[in-house]
Amino acid sequence: MDLLTVDHNKCIKCGLCVEACPSCILNMGTDGPECNFDRGCMSCGHCVAICPVGALDNKYTPLAEQLPVPTNLPSQEDIYNWMRARRSIRLFKKETPKEADVVKLLDICRYAPTAGNSQGMYYLVLTDPNKIKAIADAVADWMELEVAAGSNNKRYFTVVLKAYRERKQDIIARNAPMLIFATVRRLNVTGVSNAEQCFAYADLFAPTIGLGTTIAGFIQSCAIAGYQPLLDLLNVPDKHKVVGTLMVGYPKAKYQRMPERQHLKYEYID
């Protein structure tokens, strides 16, 4: 099967598919769109999705598998307030999230943008409280090594360690009942930014299923730095590396207000 199949009875030769192709492998021929370089397709589906008459099919992103965009989307104000109301959750109930909810949370991550539509994300879901505690302890050990080595984060890590070691406050894993680690193949150089995009989708979607999330920054930084004692606890698949960490759980309390942020700073450059 060729990359593209065109229904010439429908095609109006508008050229939108050619313009939308991020790989620039399409051109408009006398009978409609044509493909110049089959192997350059990144399987994004733009060409099929943008066609106003449904004349185009792509073997990697079939027309039959593409759902129409809903017409009853929330209003601009609804979406704006929804995004403003999102909060990083650090107070969790002890209850472990249901697997069905976690699957929904991770499923939406599949639709986040990734560099070159590379996708390729793999997730490790941890719920064992003993292992989560061991992970937090390992991160604290790493911080102590960083402080001793004169890291730029020395002052910050010292404060964190005082809370964790002396006051017995879990400032590292926040007593979260679940940690989700995003991994990619080691050769993937855009894995961290891809994970950020995927977890941003998860953050925004989580409240719709009653979950709360926040990036586990200390754990994530330790894992990305390659601290072996932490990696040994995770059983990361061979040829994979950790690129992101998310805390997940049912929120212990509901936020009632939307705090303000710094004023918008921008300028137009001619």
C-alpha positions in Angstrom: 0.0 0.0 0.0 1.3 3.5 -0.9 1.6 6.0 1.8 -1.3 8.1 0.5 -4.6 7.1 -1.0 -6.5 10.0 -2.6 -10.2 9.9 -3.5 -10.0 12.1 -6.6 -13.8 12.3 -6.8 -13.7 14.2 -3.5 -10.3 16.0 -3.6 -10.7 19.8 -4.3 -6.9 20.4 -4.5 -7.0 23.0 -1.8 -3.4 22.2 -0.9 -4.0 22.3 2.9 -2.5 18.8 3.3 0.6 19.8 1.5 1.0 23.0 3.6 0.3 21.1 6.9 2.8 18.4 6.4 5.6 19.0 8.9 8.0 16.7 7.0 7.5 18.5 3.7 7.2 15.3 1.8 3.9 16.1 0.0 3.4 18.2 -3.1 0.3 19.1 -5.2 0.2 17.2 -8.5 -2.2 17.6 -11.4 -4.5 15.0 -9.9 -4.1 15.9 -6.2 -1.6 15.5 -3.4 1.4 13.3 -4.0 4.1 11.9 -1.7 7.8 12.5 -2.6 9.5 10.6 0.3 7.5 7.8 1.9 10.1 7.2 4.5 10.0 10.8 5.7 6.5 10.5 7.1 6.4 11.0 10.9 2.9 9.5 11.2 1.4 12.7 12.7 -1.9 12.4 10.7 -2.1 16.1 9.9 -2.7 15.5 6.2 -5.7 13.3 6.8 -7.0 15.4 9.7 -6.9 18.7 7.9 -8.7 17.6 4.7 -12.0 19.4 4.6 -13.7 16.8 2.4 -12.2 13.6 3.8 -10.5 12.7 0.5 -7.1 11.6 1.9 -6.0 8.4 3.6 -2.6 7.6 5.1 -1.4 4.0 5.7 0.2 5.1 9.0 -2.8 7.2 10.3 -5.9 5.7 8.6 -8.9 7.9 8.0 -11.1 5.2 9.5 -9.3 5.6 12.9 -9.6 9.3 13.1 -12.5 10.7 15.1 -14.2 14.0 14.1 -13.3 17.0 16.2 -16.2 17.6 18.6 -18.2 20.7 17.9 -19.4 21.2 21.5 -16.1 22.0 23.1 -16.0 24.1 26.3 -15.9 27.9 25.9 -12.8 30.0 26.0 -13.7 31.2 29.5 -14.3 27.6 30.8 -11.0 26.4 29.5 -9.2 29.4 30.8 -10.6 28.9 34.3 -10.0 25.2 34.2 -6.4 25.8 33.5 -6.1 28.5 36.2 -7.8 26.2 38.7 -5.3 23.4 38.3 -3.1 23.0 41.4 0.0 21.0 42.1 -1.2 18.5 44.7 1.1 17.6 47.6 -1.5 16.5 50.1 -2.8 13.0 49.3 -5.2 10.6 50.9 -3.6 7.2 51.8 -5.8 5.4 49.3 -4.0 4.0 46.2 -5.5 5.3 42.9 -7.5 2.7 41.1 -5.8 1.1 38.1 -8.6 2.1 35.8 -8.1 5.8 36.7 -4.4 5.5 36.2 -4.9 4.0 32.8 -7.1 6.9 31.8 -4.5 9.3 33.1 -1.7 7.8 31.1 -3.9 7.2 28.0 -4.4 11.0 27.6 -0.6 11.4 27.6 -0.5 9.5 24.3 -1.9 12.6 22.6 0.6 15.1 24.0 3.0 16.6 21.4 6.4 15.0 21.2 9.4 16.1 19.2 9.1 14.8 15.6 6.0 12.9 16.8 8.5 10.4 18.2 6.1 9.4 21.1 7.9 6.3 22.5 7.0 6.9 26.1 7.0 4.0 28.6 5.7 4.3 32.1 6.6 2.6 35.4 3.9 2.8 38.0 4.9 2.3 41.7 2.5 1.9 44.6 4.5 -0.1 47.2 4.9 2.4 50.1 8.1 0.7 51.2 9.7 1.1 47.8 8.5 4.8 47.6 10.1 5.4 51.0 13.3 3.7 49.8 13.3 6.0 46.7 12.9 9.1 48.9 15.8 7.9 51.1 18.0 7.3 48.1 17.2 10.8 46.8 18.2 12.3 50.2 21.5 10.3 50.0 22.1 11.8 46.6 21.4 15.3 47.9 24.0 14.8 50.7 26.6 13.8 48.1 25.7 16.9 46.0 26.0 19.1 49.1 29.4 17.6 49.9 30.5 18.1 46.3 29.6 21.8 46.4 26.7 21.6 44.0 25.0 24.8 42.9 22.0 23.4 44.7 23.9 23.1 48.0 22.0 25.7 49.9 18.6 24.5 48.7 19.4 20.8 49.3 20.6 21.6 52.8 17.2 23.0 53.6 15.4 20.0 52.1 17.6 17.6 54.0 16.9 19.3 57.3 13.2 18.9 56.8 13.5 15.3 55.6 16.2 14.0 58.0 15.6 16.1 61.1 11.9 17.0 61.1 10.9 13.8 59.4 8.8 15.6 56.8 8.5 13.9 53.5 9.3 16.8 51.3 10.8 14.5 48.7 7.9 12.1 47.9 5.2 14.0 49.8 3.7 10.7 51.1 2.3 10.2 47.7 0.6 6.7 47.3 1.9 6.4 43.7 4.9 7.5 41.7 4.9 7.3 37.9 8.2 7.3 36.1 8.4 8.1 32.4 11.2 6.4 30.5 12.4 6.4 26.9 15.1 4.6 24.9 18.6 5.9 25.8 19.2 7.2 22.3 16.1 9.5 22.6 17.6 13.0 23.0 14.2 14.8 23.4 12.9 12.4 26.1 12.8 15.0 28.9 10.9 17.6 27.0 8.5 14.9 25.7 7.9 13.7 29.2 7.2 17.3 30.3 4.5 17.6 27.6 3.0 14.3 28.5 2.8 15.0 32.2 1.4 18.5 31.4 -1.5 16.7 29.7 -1.8 14.4 32.8 -1.8 17.3 35.1 -4.7 19.0 33.3 -6.7 15.8 32.9 -6.3 14.4 36.4 -9.0 16.5 38.2 -11.6 15.2 35.7 -11.2 11.7 37.3 -10.7 12.9 40.8 -6.9 12.6 40.9 -4.2 15.0 41.9 -0.7 15.2 40.5 2.5 17.2 40.7 6.0 16.7 39.2 8.3 14.9 41.7 11.1 17.3 41.0 13.7 16.0 43.5 13.2 12.4 42.5 13.1 13.3 38.8 16.4 15.3 39.0 18.1 12.4 40.9 17.0 9.9 38.3 17.9 12.0 35.3 21.3 12.6 36.9 21.8 8.8 36.8 22.2 8.1 40.5 22.6 4.4 40.5 21.1 3.4 43.9 17.9 5.1 42.8 17.9 3.4 39.4 18.5 0.0 41.0 15.2 0.5 42.9 13.3 1.1 39.7 14.1 -1.8 37.5 14.2 0.4 34.4 14.0 -1.7 31.2 17.3 -2.3 29.5 18.2 0.5 27.0 15.8 2.9 28.7 16.4 6.0 30.8 14.2 7.9 33.2 13.1 11.3 31.9 10.3 12.3 34.2 8.5 11.5 37.5 5.0 12.3 38.6 3.3 12.0 42.0 -0.3 10.8 41.8 -3.0 10.3 44.3 -6.5 11.4 45.5 -6.3 14.9 46.9 -6.7 15.2 50.6 -8.4 18.6 50.3 -10.0 20.8 47.7 -8.6 24.2 46.8 -11.3 26.9 47.0 -9.5 29.8 45.3 -7.3 30.5 42.3 -4.1 32.4 43.4 -2.8 35.2 41.2 0.5 35.0 39.4 3.0 37.5 38.3 1.8 40.0 35.7 2.2 39.1 32.1 5.5 40.3 30.7 5.9 40.5 26.9 7.0 42.7 24.0 6.6 42.7 20.3 9.8 42.6 18.3 9.7 44.1 14.8 
